[in-house]
Amino acid sequence: MSGRVIVIDCVTLWCTNFFFEHQSEVIPSLEAIKDEFDRFTSQDATFIFVTNEIGLGGIAENKLQRLFADLQGGVNQYIASHADDVYFVVSGIPVKIK
């Protein structure tokens, strides 16, 4: 079926599920998310991923938060590397990154 558009909102929540499934381990979580992303996006469709940038506000004191920020950053980079277009939206204003 061509012409399908699939919106994934929210990547951050999606990552949380993998993070806790893999006992807060970044590398296994990231690999599992990449595998799932690759399987998912192999479909004939246009995908729109909505995610959060959680690394701009400084470094968290809590180790678990730092680990999750690392995971989220890795996932965002992976998704962006496969995207045709990437936008960073601040206060409702889209800024084209790619």
C-alpha positions in Angstrom: 0.0 0.0 0.0 1.8 3.2 -1.2 1.2 6.7 0.0 1.1 5.7 3.7 2.3 8.2 6.3 3.3 7.0 9.7 3.9 9.3 12.7 5.9 8.1 15.6 5.4 10.3 18.6 7.2 10.1 21.0 10.6 8.6 20.3 11.7 9.5 23.9 9.0 7.3 25.4 9.8 4.5 22.9 13.5 4.7 24.1 12.4 4.5 27.7 10.7 1.2 27.1 13.9 -0.3 25.7 16.1 1.3 28.4 14.2 -0.4 31.2 13.8 -3.6 29.3 17.7 -3.7 29.0 18.3 -2.9 32.7 19.4 0.7 31.9 22.2 -0.4 29.7 22.9 2.1 26.9 24.6 -0.1 24.3 22.1 -3.0 24.3 19.2 -0.6 24.3 20.6 1.4 21.4 21.3 -1.7 19.4 17.8 -3.0 20.0 16.2 0.4 19.1 18.3 0.5 15.9 17.2 -3.0 14.9 13.6 -2.1 15.5 13.9 1.2 13.6 15.5 -0.6 10.6 12.7 -3.3 10.6 10.0 -0.7 11.0 11.3 1.8 8.4 11.8 -1.0 5.8 8.1 -0.6 5.0 6.9 1.4 2.0 5.8 4.5 3.8 6.8 8.0 4.7 7.8 8.3 8.4 7.7 11.3 10.7 9.5 10.8 14.0 8.9 13.3 16.8 11.5 13.2 19.5 12.9 15.4 22.3 16.3 17.0 22.7 17.2 16.4 26.3 20.9 17.2 26.2 20.7 21.0 25.9 20.0 21.7 29.5 23.3 20.6 31.1 24.5 17.4 32.6 22.3 15.7 35.1 23.7 14.8 38.6 21.7 11.5 38.5 23.6 8.6 36.8 20.4 7.1 35.4 19.4 10.4 33.8 22.9 10.8 32.3 22.7 7.2 30.8 19.3 7.9 29.4 20.4 11.2 27.8 23.3 9.3 26.2 20.8 6.8 24.8 18.4 9.4 23.6 21.2 11.3 21.9 22.4 8.2 20.1 18.9 7.3 18.9 18.3 10.9 17.7 21.5 10.8 15.8 20.7 7.4 14.2 17.2 8.5 13.1 18.6 11.8 11.8 21.3 10.0 9.8 18.6 8.0 8.0 16.2 11.0 7.5 15.8 13.0 4.3 14.8 16.1 6.4 15.5 17.0 10.0 13.9 19.9 11.8 14.6 21.3 15.3 11.5 23.0 16.6 11.9 25.7 19.3 8.8 27.6 20.6 6.9 26.4 17.6 9.5 27.7 15.1 11.0 25.0 12.9 14.7 25.3 12.0 15.8 23.0 9.2 18.9 21.0 10.2 19.1 18.7 7.2 
